[in-house]
Amino acid sequence: MTKTGTARAMTTHFTDLARRAAEDGRVSSDELLALRRQGWGDGVINRDEAAALFQLNNALDDRSEELCDFFVEAIGELVLNGTPPRLQCNEEEASWLIAQVDHDGVVESFVELEALVRILERAENTPQRLKDYALRQVEREVLSGVGPTRCGGSLAATHITTAECRIVRRVIFASGGHGPAAVSRFDAEALFRLKDATLAEENAAEWDDRFLDGVSNYLKGFTLQNAQVSHGRKVELEAFIADNKANVGRFFGRMVKEAPNVANSMGVVFGKKNASPDYTSLEVAGNAFTDEEQKWHDAMIDADGEVDDLESRLIARIAADS
């Protein structure tokens, strides 16, 4: 049998195993072992096998920790490493993932939400719509008190729990979001909505710092400083590295032709040394508000007609950092 035929047979066997397990409504330890062996038999999880895992997950009421681990691992491998470049998710893959998770309008289980969050944490970059989709699910479940954010604690409709603080932090600071520890305006506005909705409640002790860290991070411009390599650019870079004809002479020739004044990593352009960068100035520039940021900040503070305690602390922190 050809390699393609073998792979097709393995996929058929895997989907049959998943279908039979779904009919039982539970996955035994033997069935999980068989799924692992068949799924990783050729070293990869393909789209059909991943779709079968989603169908299996949707049919279950109870999921073992081991099954959840396999699901998160398998879906993450498909989305991030199924097509080159590694650790990148393109628009088509993001659309497929969202369609699988959102087939009935809601995140079906904790394991699906965990798969989304782990992809954001592992990725070098993901499309904007996937980042925003994941945060919307977390916000909805935190505010409603129902849903799958059950990781080391419980949900509550009236206040923010420790478990909810943990998953909010994971989503907004994920490396595949807007850069490692970089918070976007979309993230910051979600934090304000969560704050306003639970202001008078007994929130978890971690919540105040989660809000202050997130919003001040956005206002200090870390998103711009941590700009990520796009999916298209990563493909170009990997193609250049893989080009067997590439050599140092050709590289420098292209560099001279395309950007004759560019400095190399040592701050030298063909023997001429440039002045060292002023890191102090860069830091100050990063912390300074733009006019747009100042307007956004003022609008968020003024939205409810009063300055609450958390907003007062945010203003004080920003003033101290500046």
C-alpha positions in Angstrom: 0.0 0.0 0.0 1.2 3.5 -0.8 2.0 6.0 1.8 -1.1 8.0 0.9 -3.2 4.9 1.0 -1.9 4.0 4.4 -2.6 7.5 5.8 -6.1 7.3 4.3 -6.7 3.9 6.0 -5.5 5.2 9.3 -7.8 8.2 9.1 -10.8 6.0 8.3 -9.9 3.8 11.3 -9.6 6.8 13.6 -12.9 8.3 12.6 -14.6 4.9 13.0 -13.2 4.6 16.5 -14.4 8.1 17.4 -17.8 7.4 16.0 -18.2 4.2 18.0 -17.1 6.0 21.2 -19.6 8.8 20.5 -22.4 6.2 20.2 -21.5 4.9 23.6 -21.6 8.3 25.2 -18.3 7.7 27.0 -14.7 7.0 26.1 -13.1 4.1 27.9 -9.4 4.0 28.7 -9.0 1.3 26.0 -10.8 3.5 23.4 -8.7 6.5 24.3 -5.5 4.5 23.9 -6.7 3.3 20.5 -7.5 6.8 19.5 -4.0 8.0 20.6 -2.2 5.2 18.8 -4.2 5.7 15.6 -4.2 9.5 15.7 -0.4 9.7 16.2 0.4 6.7 14.2 1.7 8.8 11.3 2.9 11.6 13.6 0.2 14.1 12.6 -3.5 14.8 13.1 -5.3 15.7 9.9 -8.5 17.8 9.4 -10.8 14.8 9.2 -9.5 13.3 12.4 -9.8 16.6 14.2 -13.4 17.0 13.0 -14.1 13.5 14.3 -12.7 14.6 17.7 -15.0 17.6 17.8 -18.0 15.4 17.0 -17.0 13.0 19.7 -16.6 15.8 22.3 -20.0 17.2 21.4 -21.6 13.8 22.1 -20.1 13.4 25.6 -21.5 14.5 28.9 -18.5 13.4 30.9 -14.9 13.8 29.8 -11.9 12.3 31.6 -8.8 14.5 32.2 -6.8 12.2 29.9 -9.3 12.7 27.0 -9.3 16.4 27.5 -5.5 16.4 27.3 -5.6 14.4 24.1 -8.2 16.7 22.5 -6.3 19.9 23.4 -3.0 18.5 22.2 -4.4 17.1 18.9 -6.4 20.2 17.9 -3.4 22.5 18.8 -1.1 20.4 16.6 -3.4 20.5 13.6 -4.0 24.3 13.8 -0.4 25.4 14.6 1.7 22.7 12.9 -0.6 21.1 10.3 0.7 23.4 7.6 3.9 25.5 7.5 5.1 27.6 9.0 5.1 26.1 12.4 3.4 27.8 15.4 1.4 30.1 13.0 -2.4 30.0 12.4 -3.6 31.4 9.1 -7.1 32.8 8.3 -8.4 29.6 6.8 -7.4 27.6 9.8 -8.9 30.1 12.2 -12.2 30.0 10.3 -12.3 26.2 10.4 -11.5 26.2 14.2 -14.2 28.8 15.0 -16.8 26.9 12.9 -16.0 23.7 14.8 -16.3 25.4 18.2 -19.2 27.6 17.3 -21.4 25.1 15.5 -24.4 25.8 17.8 -23.5 29.3 18.8 -21.8 28.5 22.1 -18.5 26.9 23.3 -19.7 23.4 24.1 -17.3 22.4 26.8 -14.3 23.5 28.9 -12.1 21.4 26.7 -13.0 23.5 23.6 -12.2 26.7 25.4 -9.0 25.2 26.8 -8.0 24.3 23.2 -8.6 27.9 22.0 -6.6 29.3 24.9 -3.7 26.9 24.5 -3.4 27.7 20.8 -3.2 31.4 21.7 -0.5 30.6 24.3 1.6 28.4 22.1 1.3 30.4 18.8 3.7 33.0 17.6 0.8 34.8 16.0 -2.9 34.2 15.2 -5.5 36.1 13.1 -7.3 39.0 14.8 -10.7 37.3 14.6 -9.5 34.2 16.5 -8.0 36.4 19.3 -11.2 38.4 19.6 -13.4 35.3 19.4 -11.7 33.6 22.3 -11.9 36.7 24.5 -15.6 37.2 23.7 -16.3 33.6 24.8 -14.4 34.2 28.1 -16.2 37.5 28.7 -19.7 36.0 28.0 -19.1 33.1 30.4 -17.6 35.3 33.1 -20.6 37.7 33.0 -23.3 35.0 32.7 -21.9 32.5 35.2 -22.5 29.7 32.8 -20.2 28.0 30.4 -17.0 26.1 30.4 -14.5 28.3 32.3 -14.1 25.7 34.9 -10.3 25.5 35.5 -9.4 25.2 39.2 -12.5 26.8 40.5 -16.1 27.7 39.7 -18.1 30.3 37.8 -20.4 32.9 39.3 -22.8 35.3 37.5 -22.4 38.0 40.2 -18.7 38.2 40.7 -15.3 37.3 39.2 -13.8 34.2 40.7 -10.2 33.1 40.9 -10.7 30.6 38.0 -12.1 33.4 35.9 -9.2 35.7 36.7 -6.8 33.0 35.7 -8.3 32.4 32.3 -8.8 36.1 31.5 -5.1 36.6 32.2 -4.1 33.7 30.0 -6.1 35.1 27.0 -5.1 38.7 27.2 -1.4 38.0 27.8 -1.0 35.1 25.4 2.0 35.2 23.0 -0.3 34.4 20.1 -2.6 37.3 20.9 -1.0 40.7 20.2 2.5 39.7 21.3 3.9 38.3 24.6 2.3 40.3 27.4 0.8 42.8 24.9 -2.7 44.0 25.5 -4.9 45.4 22.6 -7.7 48.0 22.8 -10.2 45.2 22.3 -8.8 43.4 25.4 -8.7 46.6 27.5 -12.3 47.5 26.7 -13.4 43.9 27.7 -11.6 44.5 31.0 -13.5 47.7 31.5 -16.8 46.0 30.8 -16.0 43.2 33.3 -15.0 45.8 35.9 -18.2 47.9 35.4 -20.4 44.8 35.6 -18.9 43.5 38.9 -17.9 46.7 40.6 -20.0 46.2 43.7 -19.3 42.5 44.1 -16.9 40.4 46.1 -14.5 39.7 43.3 -11.4 37.5 43.7 -8.4 39.2 45.2 -6.5 38.8 41.9 -9.0 40.8 39.9 -7.8 44.3 40.8 -4.3 43.6 39.6 -5.6 41.8 36.5 -7.6 44.9 35.5 -4.8 47.4 36.4 -2.0 45.4 34.7 -4.1 44.9 31.5 -5.3 48.4 30.9 -2.0 50.1 31.8 -0.2 47.7 29.6 -2.4 48.7 26.6 -1.9 52.4 27.4 1.8 52.1 27.6 1.9 50.8 24.0 3.4 47.4 24.5 1.3 46.1 21.6 3.4 48.3 19.2 6.7 47.4 20.8 6.0 43.7 20.6 4.9 43.7 16.9 4.6 40.1 15.6 5.8 38.6 12.4 2.7 38.0 10.2 1.8 34.6 8.7 2.8 35.8 5.2 6.1 37.2 6.3 7.0 34.0 8.2 6.3 32.0 5.1 8.7 34.3 3.1 11.4 34.1 5.8 11.2 30.3 6.0 11.4 30.0 2.2 14.5 32.2 2.1 16.2 30.0 4.8 15.3 26.9 2.9 16.6 28.1 -0.4 19.7 26.0 -1.1 21.0 28.6 -3.5 21.1 31.3 -0.8 24.5 32.5 0.2 26.1 35.3 2.1 27.3 37.2 -1.0 23.8 37.2 -2.6 22.2 38.2 0.7 24.4 41.3 1.1 24.0 42.1 -2.6 20.3 42.2 -2.2 20.6 44.2 1.0 22.7 46.8 -0.7 20.3 47.0 -3.6 17.1 47.2 -1.6 18.2 49.1 1.5 21.7 50.6 1.1 21.5 52.6 4.3 20.3 49.8 6.5 22.6 49.0 9.5 23.5 45.4 10.4 22.9 44.0 13.8 26.2 45.4 15.1 25.2 49.0 14.2 27.6 49.2 11.3 27.0 50.0 7.6 30.1 48.8 5.7 32.5 50.0 8.3 30.7 53.2 9.4 29.5 52.9 13.0 26.2 54.5 13.9 25.5 56.1 17.2 24.0 53.7 19.8 20.2 53.8 20.1 18.8 56.0 22.9 17.0 53.3 24.9 15.9 55.9 27.5 14.1 57.9 24.8 12.5 54.7 23.4 11.2 53.8 26.9 9.8 57.3 27.4 8.2 57.2 24.0 6.6 53.8 24.7 5.1 55.1 28.0 3.8 58.4 26.6 0.1 58.6 25.6 -0.8 59.5 22.1 -3.7 61.8 21.6 -5.9 58.9 20.6 -4.9 56.9 23.7 -5.6 59.9 25.9 -9.1 60.3 24.3 -9.8 56.6 24.8 -8.7 56.7 28.4 -10.8 59.7 29.2 -13.9 58.2 27.5 -13.6 54.9 29.4 -13.2 56.7 32.7 -16.1 59.1 32.0 -18.5 56.5 30.6 -20.5 56.0 33.8 -20.2 59.5 35.0 -18.0 58.8 38.0 -14.5 57.7 38.9 -14.6 54.5 40.9 -11.8 53.1 43.1 -10.2 50.9 40.4 -10.2 53.8 38.0 -8.6 56.1 40.6 -5.9 53.5 41.1 -5.4 53.2 37.3 -4.9 56.9 37.0 -2.4 56.9 39.8 -0.5 54.0 38.4 -0.3 55.6 34.9 0.8 58.9 36.5 3.6 57.1 38.5 4.8 55.2 35.4 4.9 58.3 33.3 
